[in-house]
């Protein structure tokens, strides 16, 4: 699903670290070594059809690499 994040991400928390992430080998191969974290938070997003919704987002991030692969897990409104 294509979307654009319109607001700051709030209520950010870490779900998993390094070995707790199933895809850590793929992330290291694709983006490089780092201390990978799977994170979640809430933000307002603009969907491809032009609607604006509040959604729970999940993504991966590592120090020095930054956030990668945002995905919408569920809509909150």
N, C-alpha and C positions, 0 to 999 in steps of 0.2 A: 504494500500500500504506500503510495507516495503522499508525503505530507511535509509541511513546513512548521517548525516550532516558532510560535509567535511570542511567547512570554518566557520569563526566566523559569527554570525548573526548580520547584520547591519540594519540600519533604523528601530530600535525597537521602537514601540509605544504601549501604553496601549489602548485597545479597550473598556474594561468594567471593573468595580470594583464591588466586593461583590454582592449586590442584583441585579445589572445589568447583572449578569451572570445567564443564565437560569438553568445551572446545578450545582449551588453552593451547594445545599443540598447533591447531590451525591458526589461532590468533598470532602466536609467536612466528610462525612461518610466513604469514601474510603481512604483518605489521612490524615485527621485530620483538626482541626480548624486552621484558619489563615486568613489573609487578602488576599483573592483570587483576582487575576487579570487575565483577558484574554488579551494576548499580541500578536503582530504580528511583523514580520521582514522578511528580505531577506537573503538567504544563498544559497551556492552551495551544492547540494545533490547528492549522488550516489544512483541510483535506483537499484532494484533487478535484472534488466536485464543487468546491467553493464554500463548504460549510465549515464553521468553527466549532470545535468541541474541546472539552477538558478531558485529558486522557492520562492514563498511567503509562509511562515510558520505561523501557528497559534498554540498557546499553552497556558496552564494555569500555573500560578506560584503563590506561597505564600512565605512570609518571613519565614525562618526556615524550609521550606519544599522543596523549589526549583521548577524547571520547571517540568511539567508533561504533557503527552499526546500531543506530537508534531504531527501536521498533515499538509500535503501539501494542500493549498487552490488553487493555480494556478501556472503554469509555466510562467516564464517571458521571456524566450528566444525561 
